[in-house]
Structure formats: structure tokens, C-alpha cells
Amino acid sequence: MTKQLENTVALVTGSSSGIGAATARRLTAAGRVARPGSSVYSLTKFGAAAFSEALRQELLGRRVRVSVVEPGTVDTELVTHLRDDIRQAAQSQTASIEPLRPGDIADAVAYIVTRDHRVAVNEILVRAAEQTW
């Protein structure tokens, strides 16, 4: 995979936990994400200012591809950030579904960024096999 990612930079937002962390680990293993503490890695911590700096430092003069990844039900801590009533409804709706793991979404992101530069993946939907909505 490293050769496929030569001369590319990945910006991973939300990389402190869950899907973002799994994606950062997956791409770091391929040598594509900046070291922890750099402006690229710390987008969650520093927000828009870090994004602007990352663009200035890392992407100047490069072709930028943007893809939308739509994950279905994923086993992350995100549900704990919801109000009690919404959390209970979400847990009730997904109780019978074996959820995706954050690594499943990281694999989808790795697929997107490892396509040849002539190929753009605009959108990808990844859902749990039992999820029908």
C-alpha cells in the first residue's frame, strides 16, 4: 500500500477516538499521516486554524480530492454523547444489528486514498450487513 500512497497527504479529522483514530492508525501504518502533535494530526484539537495551517503547509500546489464516507451503525463511543432519550432510541433501534467496527471504516478510507490518481471515489456507503436503513 505504501507505493500507492506515495506523494499523498491525508487529513484525518476526529482522530482522537473511534473511526478517526482507527483511520489515523491505518494510514499511519502506511506512512501517510503526520506524526502526533503536528498540525495535520491535531485537527480535532485545534479546529479550523489547524486546518488552514495544514492546507498552507501540506497541500500547497497539490491536487486535492475530497470523498464522503457514510458509515452505517458503528461500535463507537459517539452514542454516549447523545441525550438520554435519543441514546436509548438509537440503542433500541440497533440492538439486533452486529455493528461495524471503526477499523471497517478505516479500511474504506484506505481504499479511497489508495486509488490511482486518475480515479476519484466521490462517495462510499459502508453499512452493517444486517442494517437495512
Secondary structure, 3 states (H helix, E strand, C coil): CCHHHCCCCCCCCCCCCHHHHHHHHHHHHCCCCCCCCCCCCCHHHHHHHHHHHHHHHHHCCCCCCCCEEEECCECCHHHHHCCHHHHHHHHHHHCCCCCECHHHHHHHHHHHHCCCCCCCCCEEEECCCCCCC
